[in-house]
Amino acid sequence: MVVRKIRREKRTMRFLQPCRLLILGIWLLVLMVLGFTIQLMGTHCQKSPPQILIALRPLPSPSEQTCRPKSHIVFLKTHKTAGSTVLNMLHRYGDRNSLTFALPQKYQFYYPNLFKHQYVKGYYMKPTYDILCHHMRFNLPEVRKLMPADSFYFTILRDPATLAESSFSYYRSVSSAFKKAPNFTEFIAHPSHYYKPGEKGNQHARNFQWFDLGLNPDTPFNESVAKAGVGGIERTFHLVLLSEYFDESMVLLKEELCWDLDDVVTFKLNTREASTPLEKREVERLRAWNALDWYLYVHFNRTFWEKVERFGRERMDTEVRRLRERRQELAEICLEGSNPVRADQIREEGIRPYQFGKLKILGWVVKRDLEPDTRARCVQMVTPELRYKDILDEKQFPGADIAGSDLSQQGSQ
C-alpha cells in the first residue's frame, strides 16, 4: 500500500510540474506584455503635445493641394475700417514665415504725404520686400519700386457714414473741421461751414478713403471723375474687402492667398468703448457729404457680392461658420472673458492698446495658465499694431534704435 501511494504521488508530481511551468510561462508573458504596453504609453505621452497645443494647430485647408500660398502682399490700410485687425493677421503670418516687412521709420509712412519708397526703413539695403501693410497714402509707382511684380494688392472699405462717426470721435483733436464743430450733430448738419480744403487734418473729415487711396478728396463730384478713380483702383487691387462683412471678407482673402483657416482667424483690435448711433437722415447727409467715398463703396460692394456669388453662397455660409467656430474655439483657449476690456484692466504692457486722446480703446486679456508655446500664439493674436511693428523692427534691425518713443504717427483702425 505504501509503495503504491508513493508511486501515485510521483506520477502526480510528474503531471503537475509541466502545468506549473506552463502557468509560470503564461504569467511571465503577461507581465512582459504589460510592461511593454506601459513603456509604449509612457513614450507616447512624452512625445505627444498637450491637448491645448493640438487645438492651436492650423486646420487643414482644402486649397492646400490646388494652389500655392502667396507671400508677396500689399495691403492698403485705410483708416477706421477694421484695418488694425487685418494688420495683426498679416503681422502674424509674416512673423511665423520669416517674411520681410517694408517698415516705416516710425509708425506710418509720413502720412498724410503720398508714399515714397525712401520712407521705408533701410530701403537702401534691400531692393524688395515681402509685405507692405502699414498706414500710407497710396502711391502706386513708388510702391512698385519696392514690391515684387507678382504682389497681391488688397484693401478694405467701409460705409462712409459710419466711418465719419468713427473718424469724428477719433480725430476730433487733430482735424480743423472737427475742432470747429461743437458736436457731431452740428457737423453733420453744416459740414461745409466747418470744413476748409487743405486745413490741417481735414483729410479725416471728407472722402477719407478716397484720400487714402491717393486721390483728391476735394474734387467736385461728377460721375465721370468718380468712375475714372474707381477704374484705377479696380485695375490695381485684386481684392477689396468690406468691414461690414468682415468674416465673408476673410473667407475671400483666404481663398485668394491660399492660406489656412487659422491664418485668417482674428480677434477685433483697436475698437472703441462706445459709438454713436446714426439716424437715417444723418446717414444720408454723411453719404452725400462724402459722395466720392459713397460712390467707391457702392461700386465695390457690388463687386464684392459678385465674388461671393462666384465663390458660391452655400459654400460661403459653410466657410463663415467654420471661421466663427474656430474663432470661438481659440477665444475659449486664449482669452479671459468673451469681450474686450479697457486698457487699465490689461496688466501686460505688451498687449495693452495705445490710448489716443480721450477715447477708450479696448483690448484683450490672455490667460496666464497656458503652455508657453500656446500662450505665445495667443499673445500674438491680440498684440496691438504699434507693439507688433516694434517687434518686427527689432527682428529686422537687431541692435538698432527702435523708433517707438514718438507715437504721433500712431496707427489706427
C-alpha positions in Angstrom: 0.0 0.0 0.0 2.7 2.4 0.9 4.6 1.6 -2.3 1.6 2.2 -4.4 0.9 5.5 -2.7 4.5 6.7 -3.3 4.2 5.7 -7.0 0.9 7.6 -7.3 2.4 10.8 -5.7 5.3 10.6 -8.1 3.0 10.3 -11.1 1.0 13.3 -9.8 4.2 15.4 -9.4 5.3 14.5 -12.9 1.9 15.6 -14.2 1.8 18.9 -12.2 5.3 20.0 -12.9 4.7 20.9 -16.6 1.4 22.6 -15.6 3.2 24.8 -13.2 5.8 25.6 -15.8 3.1 26.5 -18.3 1.3 28.7 -15.8 4.6 30.4 -14.9 5.3 31.0 -18.5 1.9 32.5 -19.1 2.4 34.9 -16.2 5.8 35.9 -17.4 4.3 36.6 -20.9 1.5 38.7 -19.4 4.0 40.7 -17.3 6.2 41.3 -20.4 3.3 42.4 -22.5 2.0 44.7 -19.7 5.5 46.2 -19.2 5.9 46.8 -22.9 2.5 48.4 -23.1 3.3 50.7 -20.2 6.6 51.7 -21.8 4.8 52.5 -25.1 2.2 54.6 -23.3 4.9 56.5 -21.5 6.8 57.2 -24.7 3.6 58.3 -26.4 2.8 60.6 -23.5 6.2 62.2 -23.6 6.1 62.8 -27.4 2.5 64.0 -27.7 2.0 67.7 -27.1 -0.6 68.9 -24.6 -4.2 68.9 -25.7 -4.3 72.7 -25.9 -1.4 72.8 -28.4 -3.2 70.3 -30.6 -6.2 72.6 -30.6 -4.0 75.5 -31.8 -2.6 73.8 -34.8 -3.7 75.2 -38.1 -6.7 73.4 -39.5 -6.1 71.8 -43.0 -7.3 73.8 -45.9 -8.9 72.3 -49.0 -7.0 74.8 -51.1 -3.6 73.5 -50.0 -3.4 70.9 -52.7 -4.5 73.1 -55.5 -2.7 76.4 -55.0 0.5 77.9 -53.6 0.3 80.3 -50.6 1.1 83.9 -51.6 3.8 85.7 -49.6 4.2 89.0 -51.6 1.4 91.2 -50.3 0.5 94.9 -50.4 -2.3 95.9 -48.0 -3.5 99.5 -48.2 -4.6 100.0 -44.6 -7.4 102.6 -44.8 -8.3 104.4 -41.6 -11.2 103.4 -39.3 -12.2 100.3 -41.4 -11.1 97.4 -39.2 -7.6 97.7 -40.8 -5.9 97.1 -37.4 -7.4 93.6 -37.2 -6.3 92.8 -40.7 -2.8 94.1 -39.9 -2.5 91.7 -37.0 -3.3 88.9 -39.3 -0.5 90.0 -41.7 2.0 90.6 -38.9 1.4 87.1 -37.5 1.7 85.4 -40.9 4.8 87.2 -41.9 6.4 86.7 -38.5 5.7 83.0 -38.5 7.0 82.5 -42.0 10.1 84.8 -41.6 8.9 87.2 -44.3 10.4 90.7 -44.6 8.2 93.8 -44.0 8.7 97.2 -45.6 8.6 99.1 -42.3 8.1 102.8 -41.7 10.7 104.9 -39.8 8.1 105.4 -37.1 4.5 104.1 -37.3 3.3 105.5 -40.6 4.9 106.4 -43.9 4.9 110.1 -43.3 1.2 110.2 -43.6 -0.6 112.3 -45.0 2.1 112.7 -47.6 1.9 110.5 -50.6 4.0 107.4 -50.1 7.6 107.4 -51.3 9.9 104.3 -51.3 12.5 106.4 -49.4 10.1 106.3 -46.4 10.8 102.6 -45.8 13.4 102.0 -43.1 16.6 100.6 -44.6 15.3 100.7 -48.2 18.8 101.2 -49.5 19.9 97.9 -48.0 17.2 95.7 -49.5 15.7 96.2 -53.0 12.4 94.3 -52.5 10.1 93.1 -49.6 7.5 90.5 -49.0 4.8 92.6 -47.2 3.9 96.3 -47.3 1.0 97.0 -45.0 1.3 100.0 -42.7 -0.6 103.3 -43.0 0.2 105.3 -46.1 -1.4 107.5 -48.7 -1.2 105.2 -51.6 1.2 105.9 -54.5 1.4 103.0 -56.9 4.6 104.0 -58.9 6.5 104.3 -55.6 5.1 101.0 -54.2 6.2 99.2 -57.3 9.8 100.2 -56.7 9.8 98.1 -53.5 7.4 95.2 -54.1 7.8 92.2 -56.4 5.8 92.2 -59.7 3.7 89.3 -58.5 2.5 91.0 -55.3 -1.1 90.6 -54.3 -2.8 94.0 -53.7 -5.9 94.4 -51.4 -7.6 97.0 -49.2 -10.7 97.4 -47.1 -13.6 99.9 -47.3 -16.4 100.9 -45.0 -19.7 102.8 -45.4 -18.6 106.5 -45.3 -21.5 107.4 -42.9 -20.4 105.1 -40.1 -16.7 105.8 -40.9 -17.4 109.5 -40.5 -18.8 108.9 -37.0 -15.7 106.9 -36.0 -13.4 109.5 -37.6 -15.1 112.4 -35.7 -14.6 110.6 -32.4 -11.1 109.5 -33.0 -9.6 112.6 -34.8 -11.6 115.4 -33.1 -8.4 116.8 -31.7 -6.4 116.8 -34.9 -8.9 117.8 -37.6 -9.5 121.5 -38.1 -13.1 120.9 -39.3 -13.9 118.6 -36.4 -12.5 121.0 -33.8 -14.6 123.9 -35.1 -17.8 121.9 -34.8 -19.4 122.0 -31.3 -20.5 118.4 -31.7 -21.0 115.7 -34.4 -24.7 116.5 -34.9 -23.8 120.1 -35.8 -21.1 118.9 -38.2 -23.5 116.6 -40.0 -26.0 119.5 -40.4 -23.5 122.0 -41.8 -20.2 120.3 -42.8 -19.2 122.9 -45.4 -19.4 125.6 -42.7 -16.6 123.9 -40.7 -14.6 122.3 -43.5 -12.0 124.2 -45.5 -9.9 122.3 -48.1 -6.2 122.0 -47.2 -6.5 122.9 -43.5 -4.6 120.7 -41.1 -6.1 117.2 -40.5 -9.1 117.7 -42.8 -8.4 114.6 -44.7 -10.2 112.9 -41.8 -13.3 115.0 -42.4 -14.3 114.3 -46.1 -13.8 111.4 -48.5 -11.3 109.9 -46.1 -11.0 106.6 -48.1 -10.6 108.4 -51.4 -7.8 110.4 -49.9 -6.0 107.2 -48.5 -6.2 105.7 -52.0 -4.1 108.7 -53.2 -6.9 110.6 -54.9 -8.1 114.2 -54.3 -10.9 114.3 -51.8 -11.9 117.9 -52.7 -12.6 117.1 -56.4 -16.2 118.3 -57.2 -18.2 115.2 -57.6 -19.4 114.0 -61.1 -19.9 110.6 -62.4 -17.0 110.6 -64.9 -14.5 111.6 -62.3 -15.7 109.1 -59.8 -15.8 106.3 -62.4 -12.2 107.1 -63.5 -11.0 106.9 -60.0 -12.8 103.6 -59.3 -11.4 102.2 -62.5 -7.9 102.9 -61.5 -8.4 101.3 -58.1 -10.0 98.2 -59.7 -7.0 97.8 -62.0 -4.6 97.9 -59.1 -6.3 96.0 -56.3 -7.0 92.3 -56.7 -9.5 92.3 -53.8 -11.4 95.0 -52.0 -12.8 93.9 -48.6 -15.8 95.3 -46.7 -15.6 95.9 -43.0 -19.3 95.4 -42.5 -18.9 91.9 -43.9 -15.6 91.1 -42.2 -16.0 87.3 -41.9 -17.0 86.9 -45.6 -14.1 89.2 -46.4 -11.7 86.9 -44.6 -13.0 83.8 -46.4 -12.5 85.5 -49.8 -9.0 86.6 -48.7 -8.1 83.2 -47.5 -9.1 81.8 -50.9 -7.1 84.4 -52.8 -4.0 84.0 -50.7 -4.3 80.2 -50.4 -3.8 80.4 -46.7 -5.1 78.1 -43.9 -8.1 78.9 -41.8 -6.0 79.8 -38.7 -4.1 82.3 -40.7 -7.2 84.5 -41.1 -8.8 83.9 -37.7 -8.7 87.2 -35.7 -10.0 89.0 -32.7 -11.2 92.6 -33.1 -8.4 95.1 -32.3 -8.4 98.8 -31.7 -12.1 99.0 -31.1 -13.7 101.9 -29.2 -15.7 101.5 -26.0 -18.8 103.1 -27.5 -20.1 104.5 -30.7 -22.9 107.0 -31.6 -25.9 105.5 -33.5 -26.9 107.5 -36.6 -30.4 108.4 -37.7 -31.4 107.6 -41.3 -31.3 111.3 -42.2 -27.8 111.7 -40.8 -26.6 108.6 -42.7 -28.0 110.2 -46.0 -26.3 113.5 -45.3 -23.0 112.0 -44.5 -23.1 109.9 -47.6 -23.8 113.0 -49.7 -21.0 114.9 -48.0 -18.7 112.0 -48.7 -20.0 111.5 -52.2 -16.8 110.2 -53.7 -16.4 107.7 -50.9 -20.0 106.6 -51.2 -19.6 106.0 -55.0 -16.5 104.0 -54.2 -18.3 101.9 -51.6 -21.3 101.2 -53.7 -19.2 100.1 -56.6 -17.0 97.7 -54.5 -20.0 96.5 -52.5 -21.4 95.2 -55.8 -18.2 93.6 -57.0 -17.7 92.1 -53.5 -21.0 90.2 -53.7 -20.3 89.2 -57.3 -17.2 87.5 -56.0 -19.3 85.8 -53.3 -21.7 84.5 -56.0 -18.8 83.1 -57.9 -17.4 81.5 -54.7 -20.8 80.1 -54.0 -23.4 81.3 -51.4 -23.8 77.9 -49.8 -20.0 77.4 -49.7 -19.6 80.9 -48.2 -22.1 80.1 -45.5 -20.1 76.9 -44.6 -16.8 78.7 -44.6 -18.1 81.6 -42.5 -19.5 79.1 -40.0 -16.1 77.3 -39.8 -14.3 80.6 -39.3 -16.6 81.7 -36.5 -16.4 78.3 -34.8 -12.7 78.4 -34.9 -12.6 82.0 -33.5 -14.8 80.9 -30.6 -12.6 77.8 -30.0 -9.4 79.9 -29.9 -11.1 82.6 -27.7 -12.0 79.9 -25.2 -8.4 78.7 -25.2 -6.7 82.1 -25.1 -8.8 84.7 -23.6 -10.1 85.7 -20.2 -13.7 86.6 -21.0 -15.6 86.9 -24.3 -15.5 90.7 -24.6 -12.6 93.2 -25.0 -11.8 95.3 -21.9 -10.4 98.8 -21.1 -6.7 99.2 -21.2 -6.4 99.7 -17.5 -7.7 96.2 -17.0 -4.9 94.7 -19.0 -1.8 94.2 -16.9 0.6 93.1 -19.6 2.1 96.1 -21.2 2.9 94.4 -24.4 -0.7 93.8 -25.3 -2.2 96.9 -23.8 -3.7 99.1 -26.6 -2.4 102.6 -27.2 -4.9 105.2 -25.9 -5.3 108.1 -28.4 -6.8 111.3 -27.0 -9.8 110.9 -24.7 -11.1 107.7 -26.3 -11.2 104.4 -24.5 -9.6 101.8 -26.8 -10.3 98.3 -25.8 -8.0 95.2 -25.8 -7.9 91.6 -24.6 -6.6 89.7 -21.5 -4.8 86.5 -22.3 -5.0 83.6 -19.8 -1.9 83.0 -17.7 -2.1 79.3 -17.1 -1.3 78.2 -20.6 1.6 76.1 -22.1 4.4 78.6 -23.2 4.0 77.9 -26.9 0.3 78.2 -26.7 0.4 81.4 -24.8 2.9 82.9 -27.2 0.5 82.3 -30.1 -2.4 83.6 -28.1 -0.5 86.8 -27.3 0.4 87.2 -31.0 -3.3 87.3 -31.8 -4.0 90.3 -29.5 -0.8 92.2 -29.9 -1.7 95.8 -31.0 -0.2 97.1 -34.2 2.2 99.6 -32.7 3.8 97.0 -30.4 3.9 94.3 -33.2 5.5 96.8 -35.5 8.3 97.3 -32.9 8.7 93.5 -32.5 9.2 93.2 -36.3 11.5 96.2 -36.3 13.7 94.5 -33.6 13.9 91.3 -35.6 14.7 93.0 -38.9 17.1 95.6 -37.4 18.6 93.9 -34.4 20.5 96.3 -32.2 19.2 99.4 -33.9 17.3 102.1 -32.1 13.6 101.4 -32.3 11.5 104.4 -33.4 9.0 103.9 -30.6 9.3 107.0 -28.5 7.2 109.2 -30.7 3.7 107.9 -31.1 2.4 111.0 -33.0 2.2 108.9 -36.2 0.2 106.2 -34.5 -1.7 103.5 -36.3 -5.5 103.4 -36.1 -8.3 101.1 -37.0 
